[in-house]
Amino acid sequence: MNSSQFNENTSLTIILPVMDEVISQQRTLATLEKDFGTSLRMIIVVCEKTTNESLEIARQYVKSREGVELLWQTRPFLGGAIQDAIDIVKTSHFLIMASDCETNPSDAIHLWEVSQKNPSSIIIGSRWLNANSFSQYGKARLLANRVFQFMMSTMWQQSITDFTFGFRVIPVQYARRIYPTSLKHEYLLESFLLMLKLGAVVIEIPTVWKARVEGVSHNVFKRNIKYLQTAVQIKLGLPKRNNANGGN
C-alpha cells in the first residue's frame, strides 16, 4: 500500500528494541522502509547491553533518515524498553515488534493496513490462526504455548488465539490508560490483558514465527509460570508487586 492511501486521521510509530541483532536488524529495517516508504516513523530502543555492532547499525540508520530516532532506555528489560518508547510516541498508534525477525517484518504493513480500517481496535499478529506457522519452536514448547493460549481464551472468554506474541498495533489511547508493572517479557501479556479489561476490541491476522538465527533469545521457557501468575492476578484483581527495579 502506498503511504498516500493511508487514513489521514491516523499515524503510526514502530517501536523496535535492539539487543544483539545484526543481519536480522538490517533485514527488518530494509523491509519496513520498503513497505512504509516516507510514512515510516520509528523509535529504535537500545540499552547498555546492546552490542556495539547492533548499536552502530541503528545509529547509522537513524542518522540518515527523518522520522526515525534512537532511544536509550531507562527502565530495564523488554517491558521497560517498550514503556519508555510509548512515553514519547506522538502518533495515534504504535506497533511493537522485534528486530530478530521472529516477528515477520513483511507482516508489519498488513497489521497497519487492517488498523487503518479499524482505528479503534488492537490489531495483533497471531501464530495460531493458520497451521504450520511455527518454525523451529520445539514440540514441548509448542504444546505448552497452545495449552496456555487455550487457558487464556477460556479464562477471559475471548476467541483470541494469541495472547502473548509481541506483534501488535495499538491505539496509544489504550496504552496511556493502563499501568503495567511487569518489565520482562510478561509485560506483553499484562499490558494486553489490562487493555482487554478496558473493553478493547481485538482483531487478529495470521502471521508466522521463525526462530532467530543470531543472538540469544531473552524469553526463556520457564517464564510461562510468570505468564500464568500474571494472568491470574489481573483476572482476580490482585495487586502486583512493583518491578521498577527489575525484580521481575
Secondary structure, DSSP 8 states (H G I E B T S, - for coil): --GGGS-TT--EEEEEE-SS-SHHHHHHHHHHHHHHGGG--EEEEE-TTS-HHHHHHHHHHHHT-TTEEEEE-SS-HHHHHHHHHHHH--SSEEEE--SSSSS-GGGHHHHHHHHHH-TTSEEEEESSSSTT-EES--HHHHHHHHHHHHHHHHHHT---S-SS-S-EEEEHHHHTT------STTHHHHHHHHHHHTT--EEEEE--EE--SSS---S-GGGHHHHHHHHHHHHHT------TTS--
